[in-house]
């Protein structure tokens, strides 16, 4: 697996020229920020381990990436979720479908939080490796440091420009470690909290021991994770029409809603946007949007 040196492409959107770091093109099954987070697991030997245990959403990008990792490592993947909707069991789609096809075992914990179930019921043995939800762990720094080094190398050939790196955040792990390794090169990192507010993101960073953190942007409206917003849907379509690049529907449109006003007030900055994959999740998000707001040109 070649999991480094993803290309950087140049695009125009509205009156903006920006660069796009295409981590979505790292590998067919193992791409985006999850490939960076789990790179150390993929590349290093873990003697005595044959089972990987994790938890999260039934449509989490991490579920699909971990299933791909376990296929390569010849490990068993146990992924614990609160609930699998009946309609999804009958018509698998998105990351759930992709993970099942790669051999993942997805287990419901209806009456308990998945982490509590793992700790009190599953009780992993020594042959098991347990990962936090979304890869929010120190082990993620290894691959993200490599990403930062690629960015530094690329920007050195454009030393006349003041770059800023932008990406949306779930747990914020990628943004935090990028900030750690880019700040010494005077490349700021800006992000937004897609899952919760600023306090949620800061709490995630504190649990990783961070004291110096990226800049958090917010839009001028309250954003609820997983809720459908027509403005974000239309912006996602406009981005595709302008760039011919498909972005993730769950995270990227909100980041762009936060980012565009910021760029208007920081016109001297050159934007390097990090495409973190997640496209398989559009398999379930796009039909939801289409049912509520109608078809798009892309569809």
PETARA-V750847 format. One record per residue. RES is the residue in one small letter. SS is DSSP state (A for helix, B for strand, O for the rest). OMEGA is omega in radians with two decimals (none if undefined). NEAR is the number of other ideal C-beta (glycine too) atoms within 8 Angstrom. Layout:
# PETARA-V750847
res:RES ss:SS omega:OMEGA near:NEAR
res:RES ss:SS omega:OMEGA near:NEAR
This chain:
# PETARA-V750847
res:x ss:O omega:3.05 near:6
res:x ss:O omega:-3.05 near:6
res:x ss:O omega:3.10 near:11
res:x ss:O omega:3.06 near:7
res:x ss:O omega:3.03 near:5
res:x ss:O omega:-3.08 near:11
res:x ss:O omega:3.00 near:6
res:x ss:B omega:-3.13 near:10
res:x ss:B omega:-3.13 near:8
res:x ss:B omega:-3.07 near:8
res:x ss:B omega:3.07 near:11
res:x ss:B omega:3.13 near:8
res:x ss:B omega:-3.01 near:9
res:x ss:O omega:3.12 near:5
res:x ss:O omega:-3.02 near:2
res:x ss:B omega:2.93 near:9
res:x ss:B omega:-3.11 near:5
res:x ss:B omega:3.12 near:12
res:x ss:B omega:-3.06 near:11
res:x ss:B omega:3.07 near:13
res:x ss:B omega:-2.91 near:14
res:x ss:B omega:3.07 near:10
res:x ss:A omega:3.05 near:16
res:x ss:A omega:-3.10 near:12
res:x ss:A omega:-3.13 near:7
res:x ss:O omega:-3.09 near:13
res:x ss:O omega:-3.10 near:10
res:x ss:O omega:-3.07 near:4
res:x ss:O omega:-2.97 near:10
res:x ss:O omega:-3.02 near:15
res:x ss:O omega:3.07 near:13
res:x ss:A omega:-3.07 near:14
res:x ss:A omega:3.13 near:14
res:x ss:A omega:3.07 near:15
res:x ss:A omega:3.11 near:16
res:x ss:A omega:-3.10 near:15
res:x ss:A omega:-3.03 near:13
res:x ss:O omega:-3.07 near:15
res:x ss:A omega:-3.13 near:12
res:x ss:A omega:3.09 near:10
res:x ss:A omega:-3.09 near:12
res:x ss:A omega:-2.98 near:12
res:x ss:A omega:-3.07 near:5
res:x ss:O omega:3.08 near:6
res:x ss:O omega:3.07 near:3
res:x ss:O omega:-3.06 near:7
res:x ss:O omega:3.08 near:4
res:x ss:O omega:-3.13 near:6
res:x ss:O omega:3.04 near:10
res:x ss:O omega:-3.13 near:7
res:x ss:B omega:3.08 near:12
res:x ss:B omega:-3.11 near:16
res:x ss:B omega:3.09 near:14
res:x ss:B omega:-3.10 near:15
res:x ss:B omega:3.13 near:10
res:x ss:O omega:-3.13 near:11
res:x ss:O omega:3.14 near:6
res:x ss:O omega:3.09 near:12
res:x ss:O omega:-3.11 near:9
res:x ss:O omega:3.04 near:11
res:x ss:A omega:-3.13 near:13
res:x ss:A omega:3.13 near:12
res:x ss:A omega:-3.11 near:18
res:x ss:A omega:-3.12 near:15
res:x ss:A omega:3.12 near:15
res:x ss:A omega:3.07 near:17
res:x ss:A omega:3.10 near:16
res:x ss:A omega:3.12 near:12
res:x ss:A omega:-3.11 near:15
res:x ss:A omega:3.07 near:15
res:x ss:A omega:3.13 near:10
res:x ss:A omega:-3.07 near:9
res:x ss:A omega:-3.07 near:9
res:x ss:O omega:3.07 near:6
res:x ss:O omega:2.97 near:10
res:x ss:B omega:3.06 near:8
res:x ss:B omega:2.97 near:15
res:x ss:B omega:-3.12 near:11
res:x ss:B omega:-3.03 near:16
res:x ss:B omega:-3.13 near:14
res:x ss:B omega:3.11 near:14
res:x ss:O omega:-3.07 near:7
res:x ss:O omega:3.00 near:7
res:x ss:O omega:-3.13 near:10
res:x ss:O omega:-3.12 near:7
res:x ss:A omega:-3.12 near:6
res:x ss:A omega:3.13 near:6
res:x ss:A omega:3.07 near:11
res:x ss:A omega:-3.10 near:7
res:x ss:A omega:-3.12 near:5
res:x ss:O omega:-3.09 near:5
res:x ss:O omega:3.13 near:7
res:x ss:O omega:3.05 near:8
res:x ss:A omega:-3.11 near:12
res:x ss:A omega:3.10 near:13
res:x ss:A omega:3.13 near:14
res:x ss:A omega:-3.11 near:10
res:x ss:A omega:-3.14 near:12
res:x ss:A omega:3.11 near:15
res:x ss:A omega:3.14 near:11
res:x ss:A omega:3.12 near:6
res:x ss:O omega:3.01 near:12
res:x ss:O omega:3.14 near:9
res:x ss:O omega:3.01 near:12
res:x ss:B omega:-3.05 near:8
res:x ss:B omega:-2.91 near:12
res:x ss:B omega:3.13 near:8
res:x ss:B omega:3.05 near:9
res:x ss:O omega:-2.94 near:13
res:x ss:O omega:-3.02 near:6
res:x ss:O omega:-3.10 near:3
res:x ss:O omega:2.96 near:9
res:x ss:O omega:-3.09 near:7
res:x ss:A omega:-3.14 near:12
res:x ss:A omega:3.10 near:9
res:x ss:A omega:3.12 near:9
res:x ss:A omega:-3.14 near:12
res:x ss:A omega:-3.05 near:13
res:x ss:A omega:-3.01 near:8
res:x ss:A omega:-3.11 near:8
res:x ss:A omega:-3.12 near:8
res:x ss:A omega:3.12 near:10
res:x ss:O omega:-3.04 near:6
res:x ss:O omega:3.11 near:8
res:x ss:O omega:-3.08 near:5
res:x ss:O omega:3.13 near:4
res:x ss:O omega:-3.08 near:7
res:x ss:B omega:3.02 near:10
res:x ss:B omega:-3.10 near:9
res:x ss:B omega:3.12 near:7
res:x ss:O omega:3.05 near:10
res:x ss:O omega:3.12 near:7
res:x ss:A omega:3.06 near:11
res:x ss:A omega:-3.14 near:10
res:x ss:A omega:3.14 near:14
res:x ss:O omega:-3.08 near:12
res:x ss:O omega:-3.14 near:9
res:x ss:A omega:-3.12 near:5
res:x ss:A omega:-3.12 near:10
res:x ss:A omega:-3.04 near:16
res:x ss:A omega:-3.08 near:9
res:x ss:A omega:-3.10 near:9
res:x ss:A omega:-3.13 near:14
res:x ss:A omega:3.04 near:16
res:x ss:A omega:3.09 near:10
res:x ss:A omega:3.08 near:11
res:x ss:A omega:3.12 near:14
res:x ss:A omega:3.13 near:13
res:x ss:A omega:3.08 near:9
res:x ss:A omega:3.14 near:12
res:x ss:A omega:3.12 near:14
res:x ss:A omega:-3.14 near:11
res:x ss:A omega:-3.12 near:7
res:x ss:A omega:-3.09 near:9
res:x ss:A omega:-3.13 near:13
res:x ss:A omega:3.10 near:7
res:x ss:O omega:3.13 near:5
res:x ss:O omega:-3.00 near:9
res:x ss:O omega:3.12 near:6
res:x ss:O omega:-3.08 near:3
res:x ss:O omega:3.07 near:7
res:x ss:B omega:-3.05 near:6
res:x ss:B omega:2.95 near:11
res:x ss:B omega:3.13 near:13
res:x ss:B omega:-3.11 near:15
res:x ss:B omega:3.10 near:12
res:x ss:O omega:3.04 near:14
res:x ss:O omega:-3.11 near:11
res:x ss:B omega:2.88 near:13
res:x ss:O omega:3.01 near:8
res:x ss:O omega:3.12 near:10
res:x ss:O omega:-3.07 near:14
res:x ss:A omega:-3.13 near:16
res:x ss:A omega:-3.13 near:16
res:x ss:A omega:-3.09 near:12
res:x ss:A omega:-3.10 near:14
res:x ss:A omega:3.02 near:13
res:x ss:A omega:3.12 near:17
res:x ss:A omega:-3.12 near:13
res:x ss:A omega:-3.03 near:11
res:x ss:A omega:3.12 near:11
res:x ss:A omega:-3.04 near:14
res:x ss:A omega:3.13 near:11
res:x ss:A omega:3.10 near:5
res:x ss:A omega:3.11 near:7
res:x ss:O omega:3.04 near:5
res:x ss:O omega:-3.12 near:12
res:x ss:B omega:3.07 near:11
res:x ss:B omega:3.07 near:15
res:x ss:B omega:-3.08 near:13
res:x ss:B omega:3.03 near:16
res:x ss:B omega:3.13 near:14
res:x ss:B omega:-3.11 near:13
res:x ss:O omega:-3.05 near:12
res:x ss:O omega:3.12 near:8
res:x ss:O omega:3.12 near:7
res:x ss:O omega:3.13 near:7
res:x ss:A omega:-3.10 near:8
res:x ss:A omega:3.10 near:7
res:x ss:A omega:-3.09 near:10
res:x ss:A omega:3.13 near:14
res:x ss:A omega:3.11 near:10
res:x ss:A omega:3.11 near:8
res:x ss:A omega:-3.13 near:13
res:x ss:A omega:3.11 near:11
res:x ss:A omega:-3.13 near:8
res:x ss:A omega:3.04 near:7
res:x ss:O omega:3.06 near:11
res:x ss:O omega:-3.07 near:5
res:x ss:O omega:3.02 near:9
res:x ss:O omega:3.10 near:4
res:x ss:O omega:-2.94 near:6
res:x ss:O omega:3.10 near:9
res:x ss:O omega:3.05 near:12
res:x ss:B omega:-3.14 near:7
res:x ss:B omega:3.07 near:12
res:x ss:B omega:3.05 near:11
res:x ss:O omega:3.04 near:10
res:x ss:O omega:-3.11 near:9
res:x ss:O omega:3.06 near:4
res:x ss:O omega:-3.13 near:4
res:x ss:O omega:-3.10 near:3
res:x ss:O omega:3.10 near:10
res:x ss:O omega:-3.06 near:5
res:x ss:O omega:3.09 near:8
res:x ss:O omega:3.10 near:4
res:x ss:O omega:-3.11 near:6
res:x ss:O omega:3.13 near:9
res:x ss:O omega:-3.09 near:9
res:x ss:A omega:3.14 near:8
res:x ss:A omega:3.12 near:7
res:x ss:A omega:3.09 near:12
res:x ss:A omega:-3.14 near:14
res:x ss:A omega:3.11 near:8
res:x ss:A omega:3.08 near:11
res:x ss:A omega:3.12 near:12
res:x ss:A omega:-3.14 near:11
res:x ss:A omega:3.08 near:9
res:x ss:A omega:3.12 near:14
res:x ss:A omega:-3.13 near:12
res:x ss:A omega:-3.09 near:9
res:x ss:A omega:-2.99 near:10
res:x ss:A omega:-3.00 near:10
res:x ss:O omega:3.07 near:5
res:x ss:O omega:3.10 near:10
res:x ss:O omega:3.10 near:6
res:x ss:O omega:3.07 near:11
res:x ss:O omega:-3.09 near:11
res:x ss:O omega:-3.04 near:13
res:x ss:O omega:-3.03 near:10
res:x ss:O omega:-2.95 near:11
res:x ss:A omega:-3.10 near:14
res:x ss:A omega:3.12 near:14
res:x ss:A omega:3.10 near:14
res:x ss:A omega:-3.14 near:15
res:x ss:A omega:3.06 near:10
res:x ss:A omega:3.08 near:11
res:x ss:A omega:-2.97 near:12
res:x ss:A omega:-3.04 near:14
res:x ss:A omega:3.09 near:10
res:x ss:A omega:3.12 near:8
res:x ss:A omega:-3.13 near:10
res:x ss:A omega:3.10 near:11
res:x ss:A omega:-3.13 near:7
res:x ss:O omega:-3.14 near:6
res:x ss:O omega:-3.00 near:8
res:x ss:O omega:3.13 near:6
res:x ss:O omega:-3.10 near:4
res:x ss:B omega:3.01 near:9
res:x ss:B omega:-3.05 near:10
res:x ss:B omega:2.92 near:12
res:x ss:B omega:-3.09 near:15
res:x ss:B omega:-3.12 near:12
res:x ss:B omega:3.06 near:13
res:x ss:B omega:-3.01 near:13
res:x ss:O omega:3.12 near:13
res:x ss:O omega:-3.13 near:14
res:x ss:O omega:-3.03 near:13
res:x ss:A omega:-3.14 near:9
res:x ss:A omega:3.10 near:10
res:x ss:A omega:3.10 near:14
res:x ss:A omega:3.11 near:12
res:x ss:A omega:3.12 near:10
res:x ss:A omega:-3.12 near:10
res:x ss:A omega:-3.06 near:11
res:x ss:A omega:3.09 near:10
res:x ss:A omega:3.09 near:8
res:x ss:A omega:3.12 near:9
res:x ss:A omega:-3.11 near:12
res:x ss:A omega:3.12 near:11
res:x ss:A omega:-3.08 near:5
res:x ss:A omega:-3.00 near:7
res:x ss:A omega:3.12 near:7
res:x ss:O omega:-3.08 near:4
res:x ss:O omega:3.01 near:5
res:x ss:O omega:3.11 near:9
res:x ss:O omega:-3.13 near:6
res:x ss:O omega:-3.11 near:7
res:x ss:O omega:none near:6
